[in-house]
Amino acid sequence: MRDQPLGSLRWLLTASCVICLAGCASTPEEDPVLQGKLSDLDSRTTTIERVVQNQSLLSLAQRAEQLQNELSVLRGRIEVLENANETLRKQQRDLYADLDKRLAGQAPAPAASGQPAAGAGADQAAYNQAFDILKAGKYVDAITAFQQFLQSWPQSALADNAQYWLGESYYVTRDFQSAAAAFQTLLDRWPDSRKAPDALLKLGYTQAELKHIAQARATLTSVSTRYPGSDAAHLAAARLLQLSAQ
């Protein structure tokens, strides 16, 4: 399609020359002056064709370069998205691995002195059922089960454990706001619970995930201060090193 305007241009220029010369007594072949003018006209036409052609090639080259740049930008964005996606997958795997580790060493808590023996009360049965749901990896269902337990038996000797595992269920589903609230509730209501060190540790974790870095550092530091030598204190120290490296 690009050759059509060029051919038309040549035809128009030639036709114009022929019309101008039509009234001459001699033919172009017989008149050297006219022959020279025709040759000059042909040369100019060829030059115009080359200029137009070169401009078209330049435009194509510029467009190709622009497309190449756009492709490079898109590839860069894809790489960034892939890296971010892999980071999220790794974080999720780490969350599941941490929870699985805790569940593997956790047996249903026995009832305290003065409470019904394990398996003898409705609260123990409900707690066991919620805990089994959690171990099965049904984290959303576990959230509902532990919430129902806490509503039905707020004074149970198992309530602090249920509150802790409610926080863990929120944490593994990355609902860090709700997880932080659940762990804080345990610390406020049951400060002497045997789950308090882990709850304080996980509160620091959730604050770090929420990018409340100053609060996270303060909380994790308090784990070592309040529970020195504990597993929670060692984990808190390791997380503090990670935060310092960021």
matplotlib code that plots the C-alpha trace (Angstrom):
import matplotlib.pyplot as plt

x = [0.0, 3.0, 4.1, 0.7, 1.2, 4.7, 3.5, 0.7, 3.2, 5.5, 2.5, 1.2, 4.6, 5.2, 1.6, 2.2, 5.3, 3.7, 0.8, 3.2, 5.1, 2.1, 2.0, 5.7, 6.5, 9.2, 8.9, 10.9, 13.2, 14.1, 14.5, 17.6, 16.4, 13.1, 15.0, 17.1, 14.1, 12.5, 15.7, 15.9, 12.2, 12.8, 15.8, 13.8, 10.9, 13.3, 14.8, 11.3, 10.5, 13.7, 12.9, 9.4, 10.6, 13.3, 10.8, 8.5, 11.4, 12.4, 8.8, 8.7, 12.0, 10.8, 7.6, 9.5, 11.8, 8.8, 7.2, 10.4, 10.6, 7.0, 7.7, 10.7, 8.5, 5.8, 8.4, 9.8, 6.3, 5.6, 8.9, 8.0, 4.6, 6.0, 8.5, 5.8, 3.6, 6.4, 7.0, 3.4, 3.4, 6.5, 4.9, 1.8, 3.9, 5.8, 2.5, 1.1, 4.4, 4.6, 1.0, 1.5, 4.5, 2.5, -0.4, 1.9, 3.1, -0.3, -2.7, -6.1, -5.6, -6.8, -9.4, -8.1, -8.7, -12.3, -13.5, -15.1, -12.5, -11.3, -14.1, -16.6, -18.0, -19.7, -17.1, -14.3, -16.1, -16.8, -13.1, -11.9, -14.2, -12.9, -9.3, -9.9, -11.3, -8.1, -5.9, -7.7, -6.7, -10.2, -9.1, -12.2, -14.4, -12.1, -12.5, -16.3, -15.9, -13.6, -15.8, -18.9, -17.0, -15.9, -19.5, -20.9, -18.3, -16.5, -15.6, -14.3, -10.8, -10.2, -11.2, -7.7, -6.6, -9.6, -8.7, -5.1, -6.1, -8.7, -5.8, -3.7, -6.6, -6.9, -3.1, -2.8, -5.6, -3.6, -6.4, -3.7, -6.0, -8.3, -5.3, -3.8, -7.1, -7.4, -3.9, -4.3, -7.6, -5.8, -3.1, -5.7, -8.0, -5.6, -2.2, -1.0, -2.1, 0.5, -0.3, 0.6, 4.2, 3.1, 0.3, 2.7, 5.1, 2.4, 1.1, 4.6, 4.4, 1.1, 2.3, 5.3, 3.0, 0.8, 4.0, 3.8, 7.5, 8.1, 5.3, 6.5, 10.0, 8.7, 6.5, 9.1, 11.6, 9.1, 8.8, 12.5, 12.1, 9.0, 9.8, 13.6, 14.9, 11.6, 11.0, 9.0, 11.9, 14.3, 11.8, 11.3, 15.0, 15.2, 12.4, 14.0, 17.1, 15.0, 13.4, 16.8, 17.9, 15.0]
y = [0.0, 2.3, 2.2, 3.4, 7.1, 7.1, 5.8, 8.3, 11.1, 10.0, 9.7, 13.2, 14.8, 13.1, 13.9, 17.5, 17.6, 16.0, 18.5, 21.4, 20.0, 19.0, 22.4, 22.3, 21.7, 19.1, 15.8, 15.5, 13.0, 15.7, 18.6, 18.3, 21.1, 19.3, 16.0, 17.5, 18.9, 15.4, 13.8, 16.4, 15.8, 12.1, 12.6, 14.8, 12.3, 9.5, 11.7, 12.4, 8.7, 7.9, 10.6, 9.3, 5.7, 6.6, 8.5, 5.4, 3.2, 5.6, 5.6, 1.8, 1.6, 4.1, 2.2, -1.1, 0.5, 1.8, -1.6, -3.2, -0.8, -1.5, -5.2, -4.8, -2.8, -5.5, -8.2, -6.3, -6.0, -9.7, -10.5, -8.3, -9.9, -13.4, -12.5, -11.0, -14.0, -16.4, -14.4, -14.6, -18.4, -18.8, -16.8, -18.9, -22.1, -20.8, -20.0, -23.5, -25.1, -23.1, -24.0, -27.7, -27.8, -26.3, -28.7, -31.7, -31.2, -30.0, -32.3, -31.2, -29.3, -31.2, -29.6, -27.6, -28.7, -28.3, -28.6, -31.7, -34.3, -34.5, -35.9, -35.6, -32.2, -30.6, -27.9, -30.4, -32.2, -28.9, -27.9, -31.2, -30.9, -27.4, -28.6, -31.5, -29.1, -27.0, -30.0, -31.0, -27.7, -26.3, -23.0, -20.9, -23.6, -23.7, -19.9, -20.5, -23.4, -21.6, -18.5, -20.7, -22.4, -19.0, -17.8, -20.9, -21.5, -18.2, -19.4, -22.8, -23.8, -24.4, -20.8, -19.5, -22.3, -21.8, -18.1, -18.8, -21.3, -18.8, -16.3, -19.0, -19.7, -16.0, -15.8, -18.7, -17.2, -13.9, -12.0, -10.3, -7.6, -10.3, -12.4, -9.5, -8.8, -12.5, -12.7, -9.4, -10.7, -13.7, -11.6, -9.2, -11.9, -14.7, -13.1, -16.2, -18.7, -21.2, -19.9, -16.4, -16.6, -17.9, -15.4, -12.5, -13.9, -14.2, -10.7, -9.5, -11.5, -10.0, -6.5, -7.2, -8.5, -5.3, -3.3, -1.9, -2.4, -0.3, -2.1, -5.5, -4.8, -3.7, -6.7, -9.2, -7.7, -8.0, -11.8, -12.3, -10.0, -11.7, -15.3, -15.6, -18.9, -20.1, -21.3, -18.2, -16.0, -17.8, -17.4, -13.7, -13.1, -14.7, -12.6, -9.4, -10.2, -10.5, -7.1, -5.6, -6.9, -5.3]
z = [0.0, 0.6, -3.1, -4.4, -3.3, -4.7, -8.1, -8.2, -7.5, -10.3, -12.7, -11.8, -12.3, -15.6, -16.7, -15.8, -17.9, -20.9, -20.7, -20.6, -23.5, -25.6, -27.4, -28.5, -32.1, -31.5, -29.4, -26.2, -28.0, -30.6, -28.2, -26.0, -23.6, -23.0, -22.7, -20.0, -18.1, -18.2, -16.9, -14.1, -13.3, -13.1, -10.8, -8.5, -8.4, -7.5, -4.7, -3.3, -3.4, -1.4, 1.1, 1.7, 1.9, 4.4, 6.5, 6.5, 7.5, 10.3, 11.6, 11.6, 13.4, 16.1, 16.6, 16.9, 19.5, 21.4, 21.5, 22.6, 25.5, 26.5, 26.4, 28.7, 31.2, 31.1, 31.7, 34.6, 36.1, 35.7, 37.4, 40.4, 40.6, 40.5, 43.3, 45.4, 44.9, 45.8, 49.0, 50.0, 49.3, 51.5, 54.3, 54.1, 54.2, 57.2, 59.0, 58.4, 59.4, 62.7, 63.6, 62.7, 65.0, 67.8, 67.2, 67.1, 70.6, 72.0, 73.8, 74.9, 78.2, 81.3, 83.4, 86.4, 90.1, 91.0, 87.4, 85.8, 84.8, 81.2, 79.0, 81.8, 80.9, 78.0, 77.8, 77.5, 74.7, 72.9, 73.3, 72.0, 69.0, 68.2, 68.6, 66.2, 63.6, 64.0, 63.6, 60.5, 58.9, 58.7, 60.1, 59.3, 60.9, 63.9, 64.4, 64.6, 66.9, 69.4, 69.3, 70.1, 72.9, 74.5, 74.3, 75.9, 78.6, 79.3, 82.8, 81.8, 82.8, 79.1, 78.1, 78.0, 75.7, 73.5, 73.3, 72.3, 69.6, 68.3, 67.9, 66.1, 63.8, 62.9, 62.5, 60.0, 57.9, 57.9, 59.7, 61.7, 63.2, 64.7, 65.8, 67.7, 69.4, 70.4, 71.8, 73.7, 75.2, 76.6, 78.1, 79.7, 81.1, 81.9, 82.6, 84.5, 81.9, 80.7, 77.2, 78.1, 76.9, 73.5, 73.3, 73.9, 71.3, 68.7, 69.6, 68.6, 65.4, 64.4, 65.1, 62.8, 60.1, 60.5, 60.0, 63.5, 63.9, 67.0, 68.8, 67.6, 68.9, 72.3, 72.6, 71.5, 73.9, 76.8, 76.0, 76.9, 80.0, 81.4, 80.4, 80.3, 79.1, 77.6, 74.1, 73.5, 74.6, 72.1, 69.3, 70.2, 70.1, 66.6, 65.3, 66.7, 64.7, 61.6, 62.2, 62.8, 59.4, 57.5]

ax = plt.figure().add_subplot(projection="3d")
ax.plot(x, y, z, "-o")
ax.set_aspect("equal")
plt.show()
